Amino acid sequence: MTLKVGIINVEGWYFPQTFARILKDLPEVELVSVAHMDARDEDMKIYNAGYTKDRFAREFGVKLYREEELEAVCVCGQYVRHADYVEMAAKNGVHVFIEKPMAVTMEDAGRIVEAGKKYGVIMATGEMFRFSEALREARERIEKGEIGRPISARVMHQHGNMFHLDPRHWYLNVANGGPELSLGWYTADLIGWFMGFDVTRVFAEYGNFRTKGSPYMDNGKALVRFKNGCIGSMDIYFSVEWPLPSAEVEVIGTEGSLVATESAFGNHYTLYKKEGPITVQKAQRDREMEELRHWVNACINKTRPEIPAEDGRRITEIALAWREAVKTKQPVNLPLKM
């Protein structure tokens, strides 16, 4: 079976092009069209590293249509518009994959969840580190009990910097949430994926240390408490100009610990036990390819996607909680009252 897929909104410097490249390569997909949502070419050149709408269409061999007979779509572009695009697609019976962050408010996250339920479509969002071989195998070993009962965890995401971002780019519009949502998404998902999403309290501190002209933080740290009493921390680095792993996860258990690293220089994890450490090297994967392939198969087979919208709502809540904690300088209890 071939799934007819489109892309909604191509205003983005990474995901629209990445999704188009991957979908063109998947044998079970026919990439039919992209909906540019009336984006202006002068804006597209800013948002998409020089791409115009026509160049995008030519390079990926797709039609520029606002409407097309589709079975599934990938939603990209300004985060504050995601919920609107999702509802447009879902009411036409179209399955949806939403780039991260799924939403920038709890209201929008709720709209997305309800759209999936109301119209009976697969509603999924993404977080590519779930498809890291090192992180995935490390999590499996923890679930098998190899470090005993997990009691504490630390996750880190490093995302380079935005020193040279065009000041006219939509990412700098605070309505789109900034790194607290777009990068906090990675850490919130990783801490929940490894330790469970039953977070009851969040506290955070962050600041802008190096990024001139940005309204956002570029380094941040958060502490979380889980319902079962476990604790965790989340770090975001967005001011880096040198080689550094893109993700790390460290979990301390009652009988050992495990540290997993995802990096352009090699992926591995180390299991620490009384008998001594064991390091396992893992192959590099095209994580976004595996992520979209998983979603496509879920659409075709009507199975659970890796991150359904309900989980995306939990991730959104954790990310919003640490922003609220910084604003109030107080720990924030979950569920949020927003």
Buried (B, 14 or more C-beta within 10 A) or exposed (E): EEBBBBBBBBBBBEBBBBBBBBBBEBEBBBBBBBBBBEBEEEEBBBBBEEBBBEBBBEEBEBEBBEEBEBBBBBBBBBBBBBBBBBBBBBEEEBBBBBBBBBBBBBEBBBBBBBBBEEBEBBBBBBBBBBBBBBBBBBBEBBEEEBBBEBBBBBBBBBBEBBBEBBEEBBBBBEEBBBBBBBBBBBBBBBBBBBBBBEBBBBBBBBEBEBBEEBEBBBBBBBBBBBEEEBBBBBBBBBBBEEEBBBBBBBBBBEEBBBBBBBBEEEBBBBBBBEEEEEEBEBEBBBBBBBBBBBBBBBBBEEEEBBBBBBBBBBBBBBBBBBBBBBEEEEBBEBEBEE
